[in-house]
């Protein structure tokens, strides 16, 4: 089943977020930095989360891939939560008994990266997710 997830994810390589809610299915048309994506559009339809469009979308990509690979019910069991937040997803894995490792990820593992950057003299926690 991991192979199916990886195949779906690979097909999404080079997808660019959009400037507006236009050309969401194109990988490159209407490219911009406003966080509009086909992932948010589809998740809004599939799971009823109208607030997702125009938001940071790294977690949405993986929710979308999981739903495409495993279906809505199984994806929810595997991810434990519908969220747009790397931190919330991390917390759900810890809270609901998902396997959580801090080193040596395996093929197919979701990896949450955390680091600090300094802005205006203040440390800011940053997170991102990948497969």
Secondary structure, DSSP 8 states (H G I E B T S, - for coil): -HHHHHHHHHHTTT---BSSSSSTTSSSTTB-SS-B-HHHHHHHHHH--TT-TTS--HHHHHHHHHHHHH-HHHHHHHH-S--S-HHHHHHHHHHTT----SS---TT--EEEEEEEEETTEEEEEEEEE-
